[in-house]
Amino acid sequence: FVYAKVRSNCIFNDPAQQALADLYVNCAEELLVDMGYYAQCANLRYSLMLADEGLEINVAGYHHKLPLLVEEICKSMREMAEAGREGGVGGTPRPIFERMKDKLLRKYANEAFDMPIRQAMINTVQCLKTPRWSNVDKIDALRPLDLADLHHYSRQLLKQARVECMVYGNASKETASQYLRTIVNTLKVQPLPCSMLLDRRLVNLASNTDYYYRVHCADKNPDEVNNAIETCYFIGEGDYQPVLLTPAFLGDVGAELTPVEKEALGNMDKSIELGMLCRFLVHLMGDAAFHQLRTIEQLGYIVSVQGTESSGTGYGIKVLIQSDKQDAHYLDARIENFLTVFVEEQFEKELLEEGVFEAHRAALVEMWSEKSKNIGEEA
């Protein structure tokens, strides 16, 4: 497995850049279709995608042909940047550009017809991370762009970037370094210092404050009969006081730990404890929320409790419901009522019973200790 990430400051600064980045990925993948057939015959897999931190190149398969596939993908990406220069070769043919541009415009427009629960999740991330742009912004920015704009953008994208690479499997340290050199040399990117790298940042939310963002689909999809809500409860790292990683707690359990375990706990960051407690809370709430909100109250077919870490929006939990019977305001009230009842029944009653907490803890430890089933899960 080879995972490479190309991080550039020319991806998320404005809607045009993000639309061009999406278009660049689509055109590069289209140019790789013929080679992809032969790669598939050789039992090799690859993907090129735009992720939260930049362009991602993922390649997997038999290791003896993997370097050739990585090099061919990078060559295709580089040829798009060389197009339009004097003596340049390759680039995206205009028919492919026009087809990919039209396909991307339709993709942006069609996301307004996605399931409401998916739109709720997308809008939540859009509100909490910056910079981030709506599909309306990207459509307006993409429409006037031409093939020359894509080629110019390709050169800017690969002019200066930071390349990160992870190689997992049948590879030595030297082999992994060679993969990285191949990617950097083929793309011909100049290094981007960490101090200059622009990252998406989380919006700073005030403590003990409720924020609401409501989107109506009547103007885009008036036939939609479902409503959806994603309610997030965040715990700020700055406001969190460790419970377990304290000298008093470590002193109490010190006799049960080896010196190595004691040192590891002592050096552990409090964010790890906070993340673990959020996962434990999701484990406790998952079945209870489904039973109450889905089975008893029958609010909707989709009822879920998840951690907010999975969407990269900080530490906390989120409750998601999609309903064809009630609006989002009513769903929000039922979630708040569920949480009140849950605290009374779980934390003040059930968890205090002998063996209940230990059973939940053992279940999570067993789940986290489960061995990976294949090399993909390990990577």
Order of alpha helices (4+ residues) and beta strands (2+ residues): beta-alpha-alpha-beta-beta-alpha-alpha-alpha-beta-alpha-alpha-beta-alpha-beta-beta-beta-alpha-alpha-alpha-beta-beta-alpha-alpha-alpha
